[in-house]
Amino acid sequence: MSVLIYWFRNDLRLKDNPAFAQACVNADYVLPVYIHDLKEQETVYGFERQGPHRKTFLRASLDDLRAQLGVQGSDLLEFSGKSVDVLLGLLKDTAAKAIYCEQIEAPEEMGRVRTLREQGADIQEFWQSSMLDPQELPFDLEKIPDVFTAFRREIERVRLKFAKPVDAPRDIPPLPAVLPQGAIEQMPAGLSLAHPYLLGGASRAQAHLKQYLERHLPDNYKETRNQLIGMDYSSKFSGWLALGCISARDIALQLSDYEDRYGANDGTYWLWFELLWRDYFRFIHFKYGRKLYQASGLTGALVRPSHAPSFERWRSGNTGVDLVDAGMRDLQQSGYLSNRMRQIVASYWIYDLKGDWREGAAWFESRLIDYDVYSNQGNWLYIAGRGTDPRGGRPFNVAKQSQDHDPKEIYRKLWLSPE
Ligand SMILES: Cc1cc2nc3c(=O)[nH]c(=O)nc-3n(C[C@H](O)[C@H](O)[C@H](O)COP(=O)(O)OP(=O)(O)OC[C@H]3O[C@@H](n4cnc5c(N)ncnc54)[C@H](O)[C@@H]3O)c2cc1C
């Protein structure tokens, strides 16, 4: 009678989760686990890695996953500790033959898998977080074009749109008879701060996508996407995508069905185009790996030391520059920031305050509900001109951005007015 451990990482869903589906086929018993990794708790800069908004979003996502597993007679066991230690303990306690999980191509996450293998664990990883299947790309991943536009043209030339999602498993094998010790009932959610509309979980992700399409919001996406206030100017898929409550392939398929029904337009194309950016930042990790995490990125340029006092002012929204301060307070209070504001505050940190882009990226990691290692690293590197941007960096002129995107100061007043 074979036992498999399924290690949920950033794939908190049953629908379109090929790794989990495979585990369900390959074992008599499956133990679904999630680990709150202690290593996750602090950045090298001394603040928490996972702020209250993401904790709350994660909590809701895990509860939803547990409920979905429960419907099929299974469960989700949560543990707290170092992932490697917890998993090695579980292998021993359950006599499981292997661990199955999604593949995450980022240095820390890869390091954990490597250590598990070094300790003798059989661990099977499945790549499943992109919209396109890497196997179908018209080039080897190691040879992905550096420049996004060249990458996109190649994808469009061979008419790749998305890989087909797989169904949720029909039967989930039962839990092993003897359950391991040490599972925790529930992790505290931290402060129960959540974005008023962004609540975690696969069920909410599907409901959100459904209403987004039913209200025909993709049609205006291209015109509205640079706005700063509200739910509808952009899709808000990012939080659910980051934790894997929904897959990019599932979104792309539903968007394509929408196009079949109502016709494709600039808005539907542009949404797909943005999901392609998300893939691009993933795939570029296969080519450059660890280099993307060095201060100099891909350039070998000199590294500027970080300037702590200005960091305090920047992160707390007290630089004295209204638009930047409004953005940083928005981020702090809502756990979300529009793409435009992310670009503006990141540029201000790098080019005006002469900060280390990695410290800025770490702050985003701490605050964002939708923190995604590939997209965060990729975008910060891009703006800093240390990545693959052919223009060599993106400094934004704050006065011009204020005029273009907040001419009536509505956004600034919203976040800067005393309560
Ligand atoms: C400095 C900086 C840091 C960022 N950090 C993150 C991050 O940690 N996590 C994250 O998901 N996005 C990040 N982004 C990208 C982008 O800002 C967000 O994905 C987007 O604002 C999320 O809102 P939305 O879902 O409404 O996006 P929409 O505009 O509706 O786009 C649809 C989807 O396309 C993808 N997408 C859109 N723009 C980008 C982009 N520039 N790069 C990669 N994917 C994109 C996202 O998955 C998004 O959900 C960052 C951008 C910048 C400039």
The ligand as an ORCA input file, in Angstrom:
! r2SCAN-3c Opt
* xyz 0 1
  C       8.138     47.039     -8.946
  C       7.050     46.069     -9.304
  C       6.853     44.919     -8.523
  C       5.856     44.008     -8.854
  N       5.664     42.912     -8.045
  C       4.717     41.998     -8.382
  C       4.496     40.862     -7.571
  O       5.165     40.631     -6.567
  N       3.502     40.006     -7.930
  C       2.747     40.198     -9.063
  O       1.846     39.388     -9.346
  N       2.960     41.260     -9.860
  C       3.903     42.163     -9.556
  N       4.083     43.252    -10.354
  C       3.372     43.332    -11.660
  C       2.020     44.073    -11.683
  O       2.149     45.339    -11.086
  C       0.902     43.298    -10.977
  O       0.857     41.964    -11.462
  C      -0.468     43.912    -11.224
  O      -0.466     45.256    -10.858
  C      -1.505     43.154    -10.427
  O      -2.787     43.703    -10.578
  P      -3.846     42.997    -11.523
  O      -3.993     41.560    -11.195
  O      -5.087     43.816    -11.476
  O      -3.140     43.102    -12.934
  P      -3.708     43.260    -14.411
  O      -3.246     44.550    -14.926
  O      -5.150     42.981    -14.476
  O      -2.919     42.114    -15.219
  C      -3.406     40.757    -15.294
  C      -2.341     39.825    -14.768
  O      -1.194     39.888    -15.613
  C      -0.003     39.744    -14.832
  N       0.805     40.967    -14.926
  C       0.378     42.214    -15.189
  N       1.428     43.083    -15.245
  C       2.527     42.346    -14.985
  C       3.919     42.645    -14.892
  N       4.393     43.884    -15.077
  N       4.759     41.643    -14.586
  C       4.322     40.378    -14.388
  N       3.027     40.037    -14.471
  C       2.144     40.994    -14.773
  C      -0.455     39.543    -13.397
  O      -0.500     38.169    -13.126
  C      -1.847     40.157    -13.374
  O      -2.679     39.592    -12.382
  C       5.064     44.217    -10.023
  C       5.258     45.366    -10.788
  C       6.243     46.283    -10.439
  C       6.423     47.495    -11.304
*
